[in-house]
Amino acid sequence: MQFRAEHEFAGTPQAVAAILMDPDFHTGLDLPDLSRPEVEAQQNAGSERTLKLRYEFVGSLDPIARRLLAGRRLTWIQTVVLDAESGSGRLSFAAEAEPRRLHGDAVIRLDVVDGGRTRRRIGGDFFVKFPVVGGTAERRIVPGLVRRLDIEAEAVAANLASAE
């Protein structure tokens, strides 16, 4: 299932990228139904930054999801790769237990808009590959995924405002 999110920030793409790629930003951010992440890896190569985080779903799961997990915790690895100079990158995530069955990826763009502002666009696909219930699960999960991106964007905006 496809998902999209778009947000504008009062800052340069480089300033936005610096926040989005800061592990402390993410480990201090409360998102609905998720634990604060553990930092799995962080790399810098030239202007390209990579940040790998491990999340656990701590909200309530519907009975179908509980059955599919068979008593296991729902954890996943999220990887963001972002080039601070070009403003282009990728977001990927996959369940730790069954990455082929629950995964997604998206393209990230940070573009300059009027007055030194930055527009972040994220667009990609999310997959739940379980017979019969996969499509239903995707439709239930994607709105929460987009809502968490919105909350992240609000925190980025607040961080930019406090830095002024």
C-alpha positions as CSV (number, residue, x, y, z in Angstrom):
1,M,0.0,0.0,0.0
2,Q,1.3,3.4,-0.9
3,F,1.8,6.2,1.6
4,R,2.8,9.8,1.3
5,A,3.6,12.7,3.7
6,E,4.6,16.3,3.1
7,H,5.8,18.8,5.7
8,E,7.3,22.3,5.6
9,F,9.9,23.7,7.9
10,A,11.3,27.1,8.7
11,G,14.9,26.1,8.0
12,T,17.3,25.1,5.3
13,P,17.4,21.5,4.0
14,Q,20.8,21.1,5.7
15,A,19.3,22.2,9.1
16,V,16.4,19.9,8.7
17,A,18.7,17.0,7.6
18,A,20.9,17.6,10.7
19,I,17.9,17.1,13.0
20,L,16.5,14.2,11.2
21,M,19.8,12.4,11.3
22,D,20.6,13.2,14.9
23,P,20.2,10.0,17.0
24,D,19.5,12.1,20.2
25,F,16.5,13.7,18.4
26,H,14.9,10.3,17.8
27,T,15.8,8.7,21.2
28,G,14.1,11.7,22.9
29,L,11.0,11.7,20.7
30,D,7.8,10.0,22.0
31,L,5.7,8.5,19.2
32,P,2.3,6.9,19.8
33,D,2.4,3.2,20.4
34,L,6.1,2.9,20.0
35,S,9.0,2.6,22.4
36,R,11.8,5.1,22.1
37,P,14.2,3.6,19.6
38,E,17.5,2.0,20.3
39,V,20.3,3.3,18.0
40,E,21.6,0.3,16.0
41,A,24.1,2.2,13.8
42,Q,25.1,5.6,12.6
43,Q,27.4,6.4,9.7
44,N,28.7,9.4,7.9
45,A,30.3,9.3,4.5
46,G,30.9,12.7,3.0
47,S,27.5,14.5,3.0
48,E,25.6,11.2,3.2
49,R,24.3,10.2,6.7
50,T,22.9,6.8,7.7
51,L,20.9,6.2,10.8
52,K,19.5,2.8,11.8
53,L,17.0,2.6,14.7
54,R,15.2,-0.3,16.4
55,Y,11.6,0.3,17.5
56,E,9.2,-1.9,19.4
57,F,5.4,-1.6,19.1
58,V,4.0,-1.1,22.6
59,G,0.4,-0.3,21.7
60,S,-2.5,-2.7,21.6
61,L,-2.8,-5.0,18.7
62,D,-6.0,-6.3,17.3
63,P,-6.6,-10.1,17.6
64,I,-5.5,-10.8,14.0
65,A,-2.2,-9.2,14.5
66,R,-1.6,-11.0,17.8
67,R,-2.3,-14.3,16.1
68,L,0.1,-13.5,13.3
69,L,2.8,-12.6,15.8
70,A,2.2,-15.9,17.7
71,G,3.3,-14.3,21.0
72,R,6.4,-12.5,19.7
73,R,7.1,-8.8,20.2
74,L,6.7,-6.6,17.2
75,T,10.1,-5.0,16.6
76,W,11.5,-3.5,13.5
77,I,14.6,-1.8,12.1
78,Q,14.2,1.5,10.5
79,T,17.0,2.9,8.3
80,V,17.2,6.4,7.0
81,V,19.9,7.4,4.5
82,L,20.0,11.1,3.7
83,D,22.4,13.2,1.7
84,A,22.5,16.6,3.4
85,E,23.8,18.4,0.3
86,S,21.4,17.0,-2.3
87,G,18.4,16.6,0.0
88,S,17.7,13.2,-1.3
89,G,17.4,9.9,0.6
90,R,15.6,6.8,1.5
91,L,13.6,5.4,4.4
92,S,13.3,1.6,4.9
93,F,11.9,-0.5,7.6
94,A,11.3,-4.2,8.2
95,A,10.1,-6.4,11.0
96,E,13.0,-8.2,12.8
97,A,11.2,-11.5,13.1
98,E,9.9,-11.7,9.5
99,P,11.3,-8.9,7.3
100,R,9.9,-10.4,4.1
101,R,6.4,-10.3,5.5
102,L,6.3,-6.8,7.0
103,H,8.4,-4.1,5.3
104,G,8.4,-0.9,3.4
105,D,10.5,1.7,1.8
106,A,10.2,5.3,0.7
107,V,12.0,8.1,-1.1
108,I,12.8,11.2,0.9
109,R,13.2,14.7,-0.7
110,L,14.2,17.9,1.1
111,D,13.6,20.8,-1.3
112,V,14.0,24.6,-0.8
113,V,10.8,26.5,-1.0
114,D,10.0,30.2,-0.6
115,G,11.9,32.2,2.0
116,G,14.5,29.7,2.9
117,R,12.0,27.1,4.0
118,T,12.3,23.4,3.4
119,R,9.6,21.0,2.1
120,R,10.1,17.3,3.1
121,R,8.3,14.8,0.9
122,I,8.2,11.2,1.7
123,G,6.5,8.7,-0.6
124,G,6.7,4.9,-0.6
125,D,5.2,1.5,-0.2
126,F,4.3,-0.5,2.9
127,F,3.7,-4.3,2.7
128,V,2.1,-6.9,5.0
129,K,2.5,-10.2,3.2
130,F,0.2,-12.5,5.0
131,P,-2.5,-14.4,3.0
132,V,-6.0,-13.1,3.4
133,V,-5.3,-10.5,6.0
134,G,-2.3,-8.6,4.5
135,G,-4.4,-5.9,2.7
136,T,-6.6,-5.3,5.7
137,A,-3.5,-5.0,8.0
138,E,-1.9,-2.5,5.6
139,R,-5.0,-0.3,5.6
140,R,-5.0,-0.3,9.4
141,I,-1.3,0.4,9.8
142,V,-0.5,3.0,7.2
143,P,-2.6,5.9,8.8
144,G,-0.6,5.3,12.1
145,L,2.7,5.4,10.1
146,V,1.7,8.7,8.5
147,R,0.6,10.1,11.8
148,R,3.9,9.3,13.4
149,L,5.7,11.1,10.5
150,D,3.4,14.1,11.2
151,I,4.4,14.1,14.9
152,E,8.1,13.7,13.9
153,A,7.6,16.8,11.7
154,E,6.1,18.8,14.5
155,A,9.1,18.0,16.7
156,V,11.5,19.0,13.9
157,A,9.7,22.3,13.5
158,A,9.9,22.9,17.3
159,N,13.6,22.0,17.3
160,L,14.2,24.5,14.5
161,A,12.2,27.2,16.3
162,S,14.1,26.7,19.6
163,A,17.5,27.0,17.7
164,E,16.7,30.5,16.5
